Amino acid sequence: MPIVAHNKLPAFADLQRQGHDLLDVDHAIHQDIRELHIGFLNMMPDAALRATERQFIRLVGACNRIVQFYIYPFSLPGLERGEKAQAYIDEHYARFDDLREAGLDALIITGANVANPSLDQEPFWEPLVEVVDWARDNVTSIMCSCLATHALLKRLHGIERVPLPAKKWGVYPHRVTNKHHPLLREVNTRFDAPHSRFNDISRAQLEDSGLSVLAESVEGGVLLAASPDQFRVIYFQGHPEYDACSLLREYKREVVRHANGERVDPPPLPEHYFTAETLPMARELAAAAGDPDRVAEMVAALEPLVDNTWGDTAKAIFNNWLGLVYRVTHVDRHKVFMDGVDPDDPLGVLGSE
């Protein structure tokens, strides 16, 4: 499904330079292909803002080519921003009020950094609730990642996340637990996925609220779940969008914070991420944390050596998700479903279970 580079968002140019296929607007309007309009609520902190754009837009752009995608990044008031990042958002991001008026077919919501024990104490909580309450009645399907999953489960189902004794951080093996769900069509029954979180929502909590667990890990916990109707909200508790080097850059940030006295204990290594070849280099990186030049040198040496063992699965799931959106959404963006689609069972799978 080709991405339409419909504005000057730098992520579009970055992806084109990396060899991804994007359409300019003039080309797009002369193709007799249906459009899908996707909101992208980016709540990530300034340092990860643009990388997260590229990661999610790349996942969308890897889908099959039956439709043109218009992607509209936007953010929320209440998220702390530096002057440079705010200027970037002001120039390149949409306003939620404009998107609400125009309508959306689907919505992606990213993770975020938080500082309070309860999510409803965060300054961005009320603006997020406004988006979620509108989207659940006006958008065909919502896809959430990490913190967004915890926030929407709290808002929509009253589920409270539980603090973990230590950060869940690494790449974990997972199993599909419902191989017949349309979202998991042609997905490997075993696959890896990254997690990076301090809190957890368990299988029992999800199932007690009527949600379906679709993939989970003995070590990593639940990765993927669906709302009771099986489609209106899709919940990732991990990070399917991550680049191969995302965990490396998180690790580098934490060892530097430790060297600067911003954290007391040295950070643990991300689990199941570094190989026998790269593990000694990761330890050397930690030992060199007080030397910025050496740290940069070690990161540059490690980046080509770390593996991505989850990208194909993430692409397959996004491909299935957007194909299902295409199948049931109305061509009029102000209508959620095609005529005849049951909003309580949009995929027509509940009666067959």
VEXDO-17249 format. One record per residue: residue in one letter; x, z, y of N, C-alpha, C in turn. Coordinates in steps of 0.2 Angstrom, whole numbers, plus 5000, padded with zeros to 4 digits. Example, Ala and Ser with C-alpha at 12.3 -4.5 7.8 and 13.67 -1.06 7.14 Angstrom:
BEGIN
A506650394972506250394978506650394984;S506450354989506850364995506450395000;
end
This chain:
BEGIN
M500450004994500050005000500450005006;P500549955010500949945016500749995021;I501250035024501150075030501150025036;V500750035041500649995047501050035052;A501550015055501950045060501550025067;H501050065068500550055073500750085080;N501350125080501550155086502350155086;K502650195091503350195091503650255088;L503250285083503550345079504250335076;P504750375078505450355075505450355068;A505050395064505050385057504950315054;F504550275058504350215055505050175055;A505450175061506050135061506550165056;D506550235055507050265050506850235043;L506250235041506050205035506250135034;Q506150095039506350025039507050015038;R507450055041508150045040508350065033;Q507950115030508150135023507850085018;G507550025020507349975016506549985014;H506250025017505550035015505149975019;D504549955015504149895018503649925023;L503649905029503149925034502949865037;L502249865039501949805043501949825050;D502049775055501949785062501149765063;V500949785069500249785070499949715070;D500349665073500149595073500049565066;H500549585062500449565055499849595051;A499749655052499249695049498549665051;I498449655057497749635059497549565057;H498049525054497949455052497849455044;Q497949515041497849525034497149545032;D496849515027496149535025496149585020;I496449645022496549705018496149765021;R495849805017495549865020496049915022;E495849955027496250005030496050075027;L496550125027496450195026496750225032;H496450275035496750315040496850385038;I497450405039497650465036497950515042;G497650575042497950625047498550655043;F499050675047499650705045499750765049;L499550825047499650885051500350915049;N500850905054501450935053501550995056;M501651055052501751115054502451145053;M502851105051503551125050503951145056;P504451185056504851205062505251145064;D505451155070505751095074506351065070;A506751105066507351075063507151025057;A506551035054506251005049505750955051;L505550945057504950905059505050835057;R505550805059505650735058505750715051;A506150755047506250745040505650755036;T505250795038504550805034504150745036;E504150715042503750655043504050605038;R504650585038504950535034504750545026;Q504750605024504650625017503950605015;F503450625019502750615017502550545018;I502850515024502650445025502950405019;R503550415017503850385011503450385005;L503150445004502750454998502150404998;V501850405004501250365005501350295004;G501950275007502150205007502350175000;A502550224996502750204989502150184985;C501450194987500850184983500750104983;N500350094978500250024977499849984983;R499949924983499749884989499049854989;I498549894989497849874989497549894996;V497949925001497649945007498149955012;Q498049945018498449965024498350035026;F498950075027498950145029499050145036;Y498650185040498750205047498850285046;I499450305048499650375048499650405055;Y499350465056499350495062499550565062;P500250575064500550635064500150675070;F500050745069499850785074500050855072;S500050905077500250965076499751015079;L499951085080499451135082499751175088;P499351195092499551245097499651315093;G500051355095500251415092500851415087;L501051355086501751345083502251345088;E502751385087503251395092503751335092;R503851305098504251245098504751245104;G505351215103505851205108505651155112;E505951145118505751095123505851025120;K506351015117506550945114505950925109;A505850975104505350955099504650945102;Q504450985107503850985111503750915114;A504350895117504350825121504250775116;Y504550775110504450725105503750725102;I503450785101502750785099502250755104;D502350775111501950745116502050675116;E502550645115502650575115502450535109;H502450565103502350525097501750545093;Y501550605094501050635090500350625093;A499850615089499150615091498850685093;R498250675096497950735098497350745093;F497250805090496750815085496050795088;D495950815094495250795097495150715096;D495650675097495550605097495450585090;L495850615085495750605078495050625075;R494850675078494150705076493650655078;E493750625084493250575087493250515083;A493850485081493950425078493750425070;G493850485067493750495060494350485056;L494450515050494950505046494750495038;D495050465034494850455027495250515023;A495850535025496150585021496650625026;L496850685024497250725028497750755023;I498350755026498950795023499150845027;I499250905025499450965029500050995026;T500551005030501251025027501251105027;G501851125025502051195025502151215032;A502351285033502551305040502951375039;N503351395044503651455044503151505047;V503151565044502751625046503151685047;A502851725052503251785053502751855052;N502151845050501751905050501551915042;P501351975041501151985034500551955031;S500051945036499451905034499451845038;L499151785035499151725038498651725044;D498151765044497651755049497951795055;Q498551825055498851855061499351805064;E499451745061499851695064499551665070;P499951645076499651615082499351545080;F499551515075499251445073498651455069;W498451515067497851525062497251495065;E497051515070496351485073496351405074;P496851385077496851305077496851275070;L497251305066497251275059496551285056;V496151335057495551345054495051295057;E495151275064494751225067494851155063;V495451145062495551075058495251075051;V495351135048495151135041494351135040;D494051175045493351175045493051105046;W493351065051493151005052493250955046;A493850965043494050915038493650925032;R493450985030493150995024492450965024;D492150945030491450915030491550845032;N492150815034492150755037492750705034;V493150735030493750695027493650695019;T493750635017493650625009494050675005;S494650685007495150725003495650755007;I495850815006496450845009496950865004;M497550845006498150865002498650915005;C498750975002499151025005499751035002;S500251065005500951075003501151155004;C501351195000501651255000501251305005;L501451325011501051365015500351345017;A500251275018499551255019499151265013;T499451265007499051285001498751355001;H499251405003499051475004498551485009;A498651445015498151455020497451425019;L497451375016496751345014496351385008;L496751405004496451444998496151515001;K496551545006496251595010495651585014;R495651525017495151515022494451485017;L494551445012494051415009493751455003;H494251505000494051534994494151614994;G494451635000494551705001495151734996;I495551684994496151704989496751724994;E496951784992497551814996498151804991;R498751774995499351764991499651834990;V500151834985500451894983501151894984;P501551934988502251934989502651934982;L503151894982503551894976504151944977;P504351974972504952014972505551984975;A505651924974506251884977505951814978;K506251774983506051704984506151664978;K505551624977505551574972505851514975;W506451494972506851444975507251404970;G507051344970507451294965507051244962;V507251214957506851154954506651174947;Y506051174945505751204939505451154935;P505451164928505151114924504351134923;H503951084924503251094923502851054918;R502351084916501851044911501251034914;V500950974913500250954915499850994910;T499351024913498851064910498151034909;N498050974912497450944912497650864912;K497850834907498150774907497550714908;H496950734907496350694908496150684915;H496350734920496150724927496450664930;P495950624933496150564936496750564941;L496950624944497550634948498150624944;L498150634938498750644934498750584929;R498450524930498450464926499150444927;E499450424921500150394920500650444922;V500550504923501050554925501350584919;N501950594919502350624913502050694912;T501950714905501650774904502150834905;R502750814906503350864908503750834913;F503850874919504150844924504450904929;D504950894933505250944937504850944944;A504950994948504650994955505051054958;P505151044965505451104969504951154971;H505151214972504851264975505251304980;S504951324985505351364990504851414994;R504751474991504251514994504351584992;F504051634996504151704995503451734993;N502951694992502351724990502051674984;D501551704981501251664975500551674975;I500151624972499451624970499451604963;S499151644959499251634951498651594948;R498751574942498251534939497651574938;A497651644937497051684936496651684943;Q497051694948496751694955496351634956;L496651574955496351504956495751494951;E495851514945495251504940494651554941;D494851614944494251654945493851634951;S494151584955493751564961493551494959;G493551464953493251404951493751344952;L494351354954494751294955495051274948;S495351214947495651194941496451184942;V496751214938497551214938497751144934;L498151104937498251044934498951034932;A499451074934500151084932500451144934;E500851174929501151234931501851244927;S502151294929502851314926502851384924;V503251394918503351464916503651504921;E504251474924504651504929504351494936;G504151434938503951424945503251434946;G502851454941502051464943501651404944;V501051404946500651354947500951304952;L500951244951501151184955500651154959;L500151134955499551084957498951114955;A498451114959497751134958497251094962;A496651094960496151054963495551094964;S495151084970494551124972494051114966;P493551154966493051154961492751084960;D492651044965492350974964492850924961;Q493550954961494050914958494450864962;F494150864969494550814973494550824980;R494050864983494050874990494650904993;V494950954990495550984992496050984986;I496650954987497150954982497751004984;Y497951054980498351104982499051094978;F499551084982500251094979500551154982;Q500751204977501151264979501851254980;G502151194978502851174979502951124984;H503451084983503651034988503750964985;P503250934984503350864980503750814985;E503750834992503950784996504750784997;Y505050844995505750854996506250794994;D506750784998507250744997507750774992;A508150734989508650764984509050824987;C509250814994509650864997509350915001;S508650915001508250965005508451045003;L508551054996508751124994509451134996;L509851084996510551094998510551115005;R510151085010510151105017509851165018;E509351185014509151255015509651305013;Y510051295007510551335005511151345010;K511351285013511851285018511551335024;R510951325026510651365032510751435030;E510551455024510551525023511251555022;V511751515019512451545019512751555026;V512551505030512751515037512451575041;R511751585039511451645042511751705040;H511951715033512351765031513051775034;A513351725035514051725038513951755046;N513451735049513251755056512951825056;G512851855051512551925051511751925052;E511451865051510751855052510351885046;R510651885040510351915034510951955031;V510752015028511152055025511552035019;D511152005014511351995007511551915007;P512051895003512151825003511551794999;P511351735000510851704997510951684990;P510451684985510551664979510651584978;L510851564973510851494972510151464970;P509951414973509351384971509351374963;E508851394959508851394952508751324950;H509151304944509151244941509251174945;Y509551184951509651134955510351104955;F510851154955511551124955511751114948;T512151064946512351054940513051084938;A513351074932513951104931514551074935;E514451014938514850974942514851004949;T514251014951514151034958514151114960;L514051154954513951224955514651254958;P515251234956515851264959515851244967;M515651184968515651164975515151204979;A514551214977514051254980514351324982;R514751354977515051424978515551414983;E515951364983516451354988516151344995;L515551314995515251315002515051375004;A514751425000514651495002515251525004;A515751525001516451555003516651535010;A516551465011516751445018516251445023;A515751485023515151485027515351505034;G515951545035516151555042516551505046;D516651445042517051395045516651335045;P516351315051515851265052516051195050;D516751185051516951115049517051105041;R517251165038517251165031516551155028;V516151195031515451195028515151115029;A515251085034515051015035515350975030;E516050985029516350945024516050955017;M515951015015515651025009514951005008;V514551005013513850975012513950905011;A514350865015514450795015514650775008;A515050815005515350804998514750814993;L514350864994513850874989513250834989;E513050804995512450764996512350714991;P512950674990512850614985512850634978;L512950704977512950724970512350764967;V511950784972511350824970510850774967;D510450794963509950754959509250764962;N508850704962508150714963507750694956;T507450744953507150744947506450744947;W506150744953505450744954505050694958;G505450644961505250594965504750554962;D504850524956504350484953503750514951;T503750574949503050614948502750614955;A503050634960502750644966502350584969;K502750524968502450464970501850444966;A501950454959501350444955500750484957;I500850544958500250584960499950564967;F500350544972500150524978499750454977;N500050414973499750344972499050354969;N498950404964498350414961497850444966;W498050494970497650524975497350474980;L497850434983497550384988497150324985;G497350314979496850264975496150284974;L496150354973495450384972495150394979;V495550404984495150404991494950334992;Y495350284991495050214992494450204988;R494350224982493850214978493150244980;V493250304983492550334985492450344992;T492950334997492850345004492450285007;H492050305012491650255015492050205020;V491850145021492250105026492150125033;D491650165034491550195041491850265041;R492350265045492750335045492350395047;H491750385049491350445051490850465045;K490950425040490550445034491050465028;V490950515025491450545020491450495014;F490950475011490950445004490550375005;M490650335000490250274999489550294997;D489050254998488350274996488350284988;G488050334986487950344979488450394976;V488950414980489450464977489250534978;D489250574973489050644973489550684977;P489450714982489950754986490150814982;D489750834977489950894973490350874967;D490350804965490750784960490950714961;P491350704967491550634969491850584964;L492250614959492550574954492150564948;G491550594948491150594942491450614936;V491750674936492150704930491850764928;L491450804932491250864930490750864924;G490350814924489850814918490150794912;S490750764912491150744906491550804903;E491650854907492150914904491850954899;
end
